[in-house]
Amino acid sequence: MKRLISTRKLKLAIVSDNKNEAYSFIRNENRNQNRALNVAYNHLYFEYIAQQKIKQSDQDYHEHLEKYKTRAKEKFDNLIKLKESAADEKKIEKAQKDYEKAQEKVYKIEREYNQKAAKIYQEAVGLAKQTRVRKVIEREFDLHYDTLDRITSKVVSDFNTDCKMGLLSGERSLRNYRNTNPLMVRARSMKLYEENGDFYIKWVKGITFKIILSRGSKQKANINELKSMLSRIIEGTYKMCDSSISAGKDLILILSVNIPVNKEHTFIPGRIVGVDLGLKIPAYVSLNDVPYIRRGIGSIDDFLKVRTKLQSQRRRLQKALQSTRGGKGRERKLKALERLKEREKNFVNTYNHFLSKKIVEFAVKHHAGIIHMEELKLDRLKHKSLLRNWSYYQLQNMVEYKAEREGIAVYYVDSSYTSQRCSQCGNLEEGQRVDQETFICKNCGFKTNADYNASQNIAKAEPLNIEKRKEEAEV
């Protein structure tokens, strides 16, 4: 049975006798959590620098790497020479494959030595990565063990994500966790129960919350639907997941619930949706087996228009703050700046929800059980500022979990040459993408929309080894 994660915001009131101590514990835990997140993240960055020093001190590694870099350059020069001399197509194709193979060997050596350096570092300190992070924050902060677990898991995940998005090549700055982040809580520490028609949550330190479901509250969800959901959690039909508590004017539980989904779809064997990330069209989708079924989703002009407008407003406020020394005027500007940051974040989030929903709907409608997306690496791409603005990694995550709800598998393919290779005959040659919208093959004369051609290459490509991707992310 398939399952999905749903989120609800619930207002809480502390009803246990230790009300004052409970409020103090929540606020102290929240403050220390956010400080610990920053300490742990910076510690991981320090460890990465240490591992790079280990690599740099390995002379064999440098000699080995330079050998294959030289070989890859020779293969590339030979490929260019053959193209310029209008050599036989088979010779050019073989030269292209030789170059790609040599270049992949360079990437493989770099990955292997990253893993080797991480292993040497771990042997030196004697602890696994997550254990090391936990020990660092445990020594410095007085936190509940459940909070320590959540911090460790989140920071390692965030750091791996940021590395993939260009942190280590300077394309992304170090993450900073703000003190407005809610307090992360473990599902195992919350016990939901019902008493006289009201719902309660028993938490750590003897703290008991009452869930406020009165019609006078600001809950947007239907009261009966919320009661039904909570009853199903108690029955065991639904399952509580790790959640968070926001301690502002009110206590708000941001509850995550694992809900079973009984949707069953009939998929056509071998049918795959290819998703191309474009400049003019954010997502272009097509099927690998039916050429006329295709669709462009969204408009990058609309997206950038709104986002750049918000960023311009934020920059103006930041300049205004530089000339404001203090007082209520500065305080108002700071609050306005925070609101703008939140609006910008929400806009990107909403836009990615829209795109991911349409991508998955396209797959369901046309009975495709597999979605292929490019494994984009920021350090190898053009238009990097666009990808940072767009939060493409967030979009990929959204496609993954929405596809999972429908029983659709998501795989990643190599992003190399998807926009330059002809999807009909496989010819790879520079200049075939005539402009942003047009692709014309110099071998077979195939002419089509450039984004469609790329999505076809993605749909037809062999997926990368998923376990290998996970291992690389851990380095």
Secondary structure, 3 states (H helix, E strand, C coil): CEEEEEEEEEEEEECCCCHHHHHHHHHHHHHHHHHHHHHHHHHHHHHHHHHHHHHHCCHHHHHHHHHHHHHHHHHHHHHHHHHHCCCCHHHHHHHHHHHHHHHHHHHHHHHHHHHHHHHHHHHHHCCCHHHHHHHHHHHHCCCCHHHHHHHHHHHHHHHHHHHHCCHHHCCCCCCCCCCCCCEEECHHHCEEEEECCEEEEECHHHCEEEEECCCCCCCCCCHHHHHHHHHHHHHCCCEECCEEEEECCCEEEEEEEEEEECCCCCCCCCCEEEEEECCCCCEEEEECCCCCCEEEECCHHHHHHHHHHHHHHHHHHHHHHHCCCCCHHHHHHHHHHHHHHHHHHHHHHHHHHHHHHHHHHHHHHCCCCEEEEEECCHHHCCCHHHHHHHCHHHHHHHHHHHHHHCCCEEEEEECCCCCCECCCCCCECCCCECCCCEEECCCCCCEEEHHHHHHHHHHHCCCCCHHHHHHHHHC
